[in-house]
Amino acid sequence: MGTTHALIVRPADVRDADAIAAVHVQAWREAYAHLLPADFLAALDVDARAARWRGIIAEPDGDVLVATVGDAVIGWASAGPGRGDRPRDRELEGIYVLAEHHGSGAGQALLDAAIGTGPAFLWVADRNPRAEAFYRRNGFECDGTVKHEPIGPHGLDAVRMVR
């Protein structure tokens, strides 16, 4: 008989940075293949991203959480007091779950742990219907604000959602 491991969501620590970076890169490749060039996504650097994650995790104003199954990090979320024009006091800054774990409850558990059910806002890539539907199920609505996010030599439009 195989061993099954329960999903656990917990605060990240700096030792999780490499695993978070690996999930970040893989999830971008899975989620944004229709929005960003394949060569750009293939060139994403896990080590460089891990170095940035070590700094993000160490920041006192934000929360970084990981979803694990056994010893494997399968998703992450980050939230904080909000950046830029803040329609709410809490921003979901990012949330990603590996595609093989979509539908497992990991995304919902991360969202709940990161921002609860209170007022919050987030930015989601335009033309990302799976993510937008997930946020709508959680009470978020687009407020009509759009921004262009530069991503390396490319970019994409992001829409703001608020609840």
C-alpha positions in Angstrom: 0.0 0.0 0.0 1.2 3.5 -0.9 1.4 6.2 1.7 -0.9 9.2 1.1 0.0 12.6 2.5 -2.4 15.2 3.6 -2.3 18.7 2.2 -0.7 21.1 4.7 -0.6 24.9 4.4 2.0 26.6 6.6 4.1 29.8 6.7 7.1 29.6 4.5 10.6 29.9 5.8 13.8 30.8 4.0 14.6 27.1 3.6 11.6 26.9 1.3 12.9 29.5 -1.2 14.3 26.9 -3.7 11.1 24.9 -3.7 8.9 28.0 -4.0 11.0 29.2 -6.9 10.7 25.9 -8.7 6.9 26.0 -8.3 6.8 29.6 -9.4 8.7 28.9 -12.6 6.7 25.7 -13.4 3.4 27.3 -12.6 4.2 30.3 -14.9 5.0 27.8 -17.7 1.7 26.1 -17.2 -0.5 29.2 -16.7 1.0 31.6 -19.1 1.9 29.5 -22.1 -0.9 31.2 -24.1 0.2 34.7 -22.9 4.0 34.7 -23.1 6.5 33.4 -25.7 7.7 29.8 -25.1 11.4 30.7 -25.3 10.9 33.3 -22.6 9.1 30.8 -20.3 11.8 28.1 -21.0 14.5 30.5 -20.0 13.1 31.4 -16.6 15.8 30.9 -14.0 14.9 29.0 -10.9 18.1 29.9 -9.0 17.7 33.7 -9.6 14.0 33.4 -8.5 15.1 31.5 -5.4 17.4 34.3 -4.4 14.5 36.8 -4.7 12.3 34.5 -2.7 14.8 34.4 0.2 14.5 38.2 0.4 10.7 38.2 0.1 10.3 35.6 2.8 12.6 37.6 5.1 10.5 40.8 4.7 8.5 41.6 7.9 5.4 43.2 6.2 4.3 40.3 4.0 3.1 36.7 4.5 4.4 33.9 2.4 2.7 30.5 2.7 3.4 27.1 1.1 1.1 24.2 0.4 2.9 20.9 0.8 2.0 17.3 0.2 4.5 15.1 2.1 7.8 16.9 1.7 7.0 18.5 -1.6 5.9 22.2 -2.0 3.1 22.1 -4.6 1.9 25.7 -4.3 2.5 29.1 -2.6 0.7 32.3 -1.8 2.0 35.7 -0.7 0.0 38.6 0.7 0.7 41.9 2.3 -0.6 45.4 3.1 -0.9 46.3 -0.6 1.2 48.1 -3.2 0.4 51.2 -5.2 -3.2 52.4 -5.4 -4.8 50.3 -2.7 -8.6 49.9 -2.8 -8.3 47.6 0.3 -5.8 47.2 3.1 -4.8 43.6 2.1 -3.4 42.4 -1.3 -3.1 38.9 -2.5 0.2 39.4 -4.2 0.5 36.0 -5.8 -0.8 32.5 -5.6 0.2 29.5 -7.7 -0.4 25.8 -7.6 1.2 23.2 -9.9 -1.3 22.1 -12.6 -1.2 18.5 -11.4 -2.7 19.7 -8.1 -5.5 21.8 -9.6 -8.7 20.8 -8.0 -7.0 19.4 -4.9 -8.1 22.2 -2.6 -4.6 23.6 -2.4 -5.4 26.9 -4.0 -8.4 27.4 -1.8 -6.5 26.6 1.3 -3.7 29.0 0.3 -6.2 31.8 -0.4 -8.0 31.2 2.9 -4.7 31.3 4.8 -3.3 34.3 3.0 -6.3 36.7 3.1 -9.2 34.9 4.8 -12.6 36.1 3.8 -12.2 39.8 4.5 -11.8 42.7 2.1 -8.8 42.4 -0.3 -7.6 43.0 -3.8 -5.4 41.3 -6.3 -4.2 41.6 -9.9 -4.8 38.7 -12.3 -3.4 38.3 -15.8 -6.0 39.3 -18.4 -7.2 36.4 -20.5 -6.6 33.9 -17.6 -10.1 32.5 -17.3 -9.2 29.7 -14.8 -7.7 32.1 -12.3 -10.5 34.7 -12.8 -13.2 32.1 -12.2 -11.4 30.9 -9.0 -11.3 34.5 -7.7 -15.0 35.1 -8.7 -16.0 32.0 -6.7 -14.3 33.7 -3.7 -16.2 36.9 -4.0 -13.8 39.0 -6.1 -15.0 41.2 -9.0 -13.1 43.2 -11.6 -13.2 46.9 -10.8 -12.3 48.1 -14.3 -8.7 48.9 -13.4 -6.1 47.5 -15.9 -2.3 47.9 -15.9 0.4 46.7 -18.2 3.0 44.5 -16.3 6.4 44.4 -17.9 7.8 40.9 -17.7 11.3 40.8 -18.9 11.3 42.0 -22.5 7.6 41.2 -22.7 4.5 42.1 -20.8 0.9 41.4 -20.2 -2.1 43.2 -19.1 -3.4 42.6 -15.6 -6.9 43.4 -14.3 -7.6 44.3 -10.7 -10.2 42.3 -8.7 -11.6 43.5 -5.4 -13.9 42.1 -2.7 
